[in-house]
């Protein structure tokens, strides 16, 4: 009997980057609030990395 197993590959580097940026955003928000250029830049970077992660996940299903 053959078993079909779907191998899901996680991009650990990408996930660690996302976690690190979320941590930095939280710290920055608590210190300065969301109205700084650093906070906005990190938010944009987080959005980009999360989109990249979700795109990789969608490609695994196609």
GUDOLO-846475 format. One line per 4 residues: number of its first residue (from 0); for each residue y, x, z of N, C-alpha, C. Coordinates in steps of 0.001 Angstrom, whole numbers, plus 500000, padded with zeros to 6 digits. Last residue first. Example, Ala and Ser with C-alpha at 12.3 -4.5 7.8 and 13.67 -1.06 7.14 Angstrom:
# residues 2
1) 497750,512850,507080,498940,513670,507140,500030,512900,507870 ~ 494310,513190,507800,495500,512300,507800,496700,513200,507800
***
This chain:
# residues 62
61) 524357,499703,495126,524341,499413,493674,523213,500152,493007 ~ 524363,500586,497665,523759,499292,497414,523652,498973,495935 ~ 525748,502954,497581,524354,503007,497997,523632,501696,497699 ~ 528306,502137,497001,527550,502801,495950,526075,502894,496299
57) 529145,501233,499489,528920,500254,498415,528092,500875,497302 ~ 529438,503675,500834,528438,502714,501290,528120,501694,500198 ~ 531577,504780,499425,530284,505466,499426,529159,504511,499832 ~ 533540,502906,500086,533132,503066,498685,531788,503766,498587
53) 533778,503372,502833,533262,502088,502364,532825,502153,500903 ~ 534858,506020,502750,533586,505736,503422,532970,504436,502904 ~ 537271,505559,501413,536290,506485,500849,534904,506210,501448 ~ 538510,503882,503262,538205,503384,501909,537150,504254,501244
49) 538772,505722,505349,537931,504544,505532,537568,503913,504188 ~ 540548,507553,504209,539203,507986,504586,538264,506802,504780 ~ 542838,505891,503843,542210,506567,502708,540763,506946,503037 ~ 543406,505169,506502,543094,504138,505498,542362,504744,504306
45) 543996,507728,507532,542865,506961,508051,542452,505883,507055 ~ 546319,508322,506082,545139,509166,505922,543889,508437,506404 ~ 547995,506340,507119,547689,506360,505684,546432,507186,505420 ~ 548082,507163,509776,547581,505834,509432,547182,505764,507965
41) 549305,509658,509559,547921,509584,510025,547302,508232,509695 ~ 551846,508785,508685,551033,509678,507854,549567,509626,508254 ~ 552674,507280,510912,552527,506633,509608,551650,507474,508684 ~ 552809,509299,512863,551920,508143,513043,551641,507465,511696
37) 554790,510934,511750,553442,511469,511992,552426,510331,512131 ~ 557038,509311,511756,556466,509709,510464,555061,510267,510632 ~ 556895,506580,514073,557161,507983,513744,556505,508323,512414 ~ 556412,504068,515259,557564,504256,514375,557900,505711,514101
33) 554478,503339,517114,554095,503429,515708,555232,503777,514745 ~ 554724,505463,520089,554750,504192,519375,554462,504403,517895 ~ 554491,507786,521566,555729,507569,520811,555837,506193,520161 ~ 552113,507671,523198,553234,508566,523487,554530,508105,522846
29) 550396,505791,522101,550717,505706,523531,551921,506570,523900 ~ 550258,506764,519485,550814,505434,519737,551245,505309,521202 ~ 548942,509186,519924,550304,509189,519400,550989,507849,519657 ~ 546433,508272,520774,547256,509116,521642,548723,509078,521219
25) 545660,506851,518465,545750,506179,519759,546642,506963,520722 ~ 545631,508880,516558,546530,507731,516408,546730,507018,517739 ~ 543556,510502,517542,544925,511019,517469,545945,509890,517359 ~ 541399,508727,517200,541736,509225,518526,543176,509725,518568
21) 541412,508436,514429,541619,507250,515276,542010,507667,516696 ~ 540829,511065,513711,542142,510511,513363,542429,509261,514205 ~ 538174,511242,514696,539220,512144,515189,540623,511586,514899 ~ 536842,509300,513156,536895,509181,514622,538027,510032,515184
17) 537176,510401,510590,537704,509075,510902,537851,508905,512414 ~ 535777,512811,510858,537214,512831,510534,537863,511495,510897 ~ 533222,511814,511270,533867,512578,512345,535378,512664,512114 ~ 532743,510645,508748,532771,509819,509954,533470,510534,511110
13) 532794,512935,507126,533754,511862,506915,533869,510975,508161 ~ 530580,514286,508149,531909,514912,508161,532987,513838,508039 ~ 528441,512540,507623,528836,512846,509001,530232,513446,509081 ~ 527681,510182,505689,528551,511331,505521,529138,511651,506896
9) 524369,509125,505609,525681,509026,506232,526445,510317,505981 ~ 522186,507524,503543,522755,508821,503866,524147,508608,504426 ~ 519365,505717,503730,520805,505625,503841,521323,506966,504321 ~ 516751,504875,501786,517291,505980,502567,518803,505877,502551
5) 514594,502323,501912,515927,502653,501446,516481,503735,502356 ~ 511290,502339,501044,512254,502585,502111,513572,502979,501482 ~ 508553,500594,500214,509860,500989,499706,510811,501140,500872 ~ 505247,501519,500416,506378,500978,501160,507661,501499,500548
1) 502110,500633,499080,503353,501395,498982,504447,500699,499771 ~ 498821,500844,500000,500000,500000,500000,501236,500885,500000
***
